[in-house]
């Protein structure tokens, strides 16, 4: 059975302000005091996992062990069918050290040149981890991990000034506007991050 969350503080293990803002908005109804890894001056661990789940766990474990508080980490990205799932777990790295997602979107578009299949998915893994006992009697960190996704297709040129990352070129299924054109509340209702968080909330914040 998933572990229930009963703390009053939570570290969001991310240096991406867009992700922190989205997660904070989605968790607002629970009245939890939130702080980010960036605000605490935590370094970014090496994300060398093979999957979104692996990388989310790496980040959450590092934050939980350092702060001795429960930590929630997100690892997410864009998976393009015609590119065999790329950029995938390397979505942020496609933006380079300057996090230039304009350049990253241009790189995706160039890679799709001459291809007719523009289907893509956003995938998000959320890892909620609790630190082990400080006295070492139970040193193992406990984690609950959930994965959400939203399917859609890519457009060019990018559209809209909302969201972050690849949002301006991604149109979710059943819609005709990009995530970048959607108001935050509309995106929150259908996004991959919202999907993963609903699963987490049901499992860890719901009733026993």
C-alpha positions in Angstrom: 0.0 0.0 0.0 1.4 3.5 -0.9 2.7 5.5 2.0 0.4 8.4 3.0 1.8 11.9 3.1 1.2 13.5 6.6 3.9 16.1 6.8 3.4 19.9 6.7 6.5 20.7 4.6 7.6 19.5 1.2 10.7 20.2 -0.9 10.1 20.4 -4.7 13.4 19.0 -6.0 13.7 21.2 -9.1 15.6 24.2 -10.3 13.1 24.7 -13.1 10.9 27.6 -12.1 8.2 26.7 -14.5 7.9 23.2 -13.1 8.0 24.5 -9.5 5.2 26.9 -10.3 3.0 24.3 -11.9 3.5 21.8 -9.1 2.8 24.5 -6.5 -0.4 25.4 -8.2 -1.5 21.8 -8.4 -0.7 21.2 -4.7 -2.2 24.5 -3.5 -5.5 22.9 -2.2 -3.5 20.9 0.4 -2.0 23.9 2.2 1.5 22.4 2.4 4.4 24.7 2.9 6.5 24.3 -0.2 10.1 25.2 -0.9 12.3 24.4 -4.0 15.7 22.9 -4.3 16.9 26.2 -5.9 15.6 28.3 -3.0 17.5 26.0 -0.6 20.7 26.2 -2.6 20.8 22.5 -3.3 23.0 21.3 -6.2 21.5 19.4 -9.1 22.4 15.7 -9.0 23.6 13.9 -12.1 20.5 12.7 -14.0 22.0 9.5 -15.5 18.9 7.3 -15.4 17.6 5.5 -18.4 13.9 6.5 -17.8 11.9 9.4 -16.5 11.1 7.4 -13.4 14.8 6.8 -12.7 15.7 10.5 -13.0 12.7 11.6 -10.8 13.9 9.2 -8.1 17.5 10.4 -8.3 16.4 14.0 -7.7 13.9 13.3 -5.0 16.2 11.0 -3.1 19.1 13.6 -3.2 16.8 16.3 -1.9 15.2 14.1 0.9 18.6 12.9 2.1 20.0 16.5 2.2 17.1 18.3 3.8 15.7 15.4 5.9 12.3 16.4 4.6 9.9 14.7 2.2 10.8 15.7 -1.4 8.9 15.6 -4.6 10.8 15.5 -7.9 9.5 15.7 -11.5 11.3 14.3 -14.5 9.5 15.0 -17.7 10.0 15.5 -21.4 8.8 15.4 -25.0 8.8 12.0 -26.8 8.4 12.3 -30.6 7.3 9.2 -32.3 9.2 9.8 -35.6 12.4 10.4 -33.6 12.1 7.1 -31.8 11.0 8.8 -28.6 13.7 11.5 -28.6 14.5 13.9 -27.1 12.9 12.0 -24.2 14.9 12.0 -21.0 17.3 14.3 -22.8 14.7 17.0 -23.4 16.3 19.6 -21.1 19.8 18.8 -22.5 18.6 19.5 -26.1 18.1 23.1 -24.8 21.8 23.3 -23.9 23.4 24.8 -20.7 21.5 28.1 -21.3 18.2 26.2 -21.3 17.4 27.8 -24.7 14.1 26.0 -25.5 13.7 28.1 -28.6 16.8 26.4 -29.9 15.6 23.1 -28.7 12.3 23.4 -30.5 14.1 24.4 -33.6 16.3 21.3 -33.3 13.2 19.1 -33.0 11.7 20.7 -36.1 14.9 20.2 -38.1 15.0 16.6 -37.1 11.4 16.2 -38.4 12.3 17.7 -41.8 10.7 15.5 -44.5 8.7 13.4 -42.1 4.9 13.3 -42.1 4.3 11.8 -38.7 4.3 14.6 -36.2 2.7 12.7 -33.3 4.3 13.2 -29.9 3.7 12.8 -26.2 4.6 14.6 -23.0 5.6 12.2 -20.2 6.0 13.0 -16.6 7.3 10.9 -13.7 6.8 12.2 -10.2 8.7 10.7 -7.3 7.7 11.5 -3.7 10.4 10.4 -1.3 10.8 10.4 2.5 14.2 10.4 4.2 15.3 7.4 6.3 15.7 7.8 10.0 18.5 10.1 11.0 19.9 7.6 13.5 20.6 5.1 10.8 18.1 2.5 12.1 16.1 2.8 8.9 18.4 4.5 6.5 16.6 3.5 3.3 14.7 6.3 1.6 11.1 5.4 0.8 9.7 6.5 -2.6 6.4 6.4 -4.4 6.6 7.0 -8.1 3.8 7.8 -10.6 3.9 8.4 -14.4 1.5 10.5 -16.5 1.3 11.3 -20.1 -0.6 13.3 -22.7 -0.6 12.6 -26.4 -0.8 15.1 -29.2 1.1 16.4 -32.2 3.6 19.1 -33.0 3.1 22.3 -34.9 5.5 24.8 -36.5 6.1 27.7 -35.9 5.7 27.7 -32.1 2.6 29.4 -30.8 1.8 31.1 -27.5 3.6 32.7 -24.6 2.3 30.6 -21.7 4.0 27.5 -20.2 7.6 26.7 -20.7 9.9 24.3 -22.5 8.4 22.7 -25.6 4.8 23.9 -24.8 4.5 26.3 -27.7 4.9 23.6 -30.3 2.7 20.9 -28.7 -1.0 20.5 -29.3 -2.7 18.0 -27.0 -5.2 15.6 -28.5 -8.7 16.9 -28.8 -7.6 20.6 -28.9 -6.5 23.0 -31.6 -4.3 25.3 -29.4 -0.8 24.6 -28.1 0.0 24.3 -24.4 1.8 27.6 -24.9 -1.6 29.2 -25.9 -3.6 27.7 -23.0 -4.2 29.6 -19.8 -2.4 27.8 -16.9 -5.6 26.5 -15.4 -6.6 24.9 -18.7 -3.2 23.2 -19.1 -3.2 22.0 -15.5 -6.5 20.2 -16.1 -5.1 18.0 -18.9 -1.3 17.9 -18.7 1.0 15.0 -18.2 2.1 16.5 -14.9 -1.5 16.8 -13.7 -2.1 13.2 -14.7 0.9 12.0 -12.6 -0.1 14.3 -9.7 -3.7 13.0 -9.7 -2.3 9.5 -9.3 0.0 10.6 -6.5 -2.7 12.5 -4.7 -5.1 9.6 -4.9 -2.5 7.2 -3.6 -0.7 9.4 -1.0 -3.1 12.1 0.0 -6.3 10.2 -0.1 -8.1 8.6 2.7 -6.8 5.4 4.3 
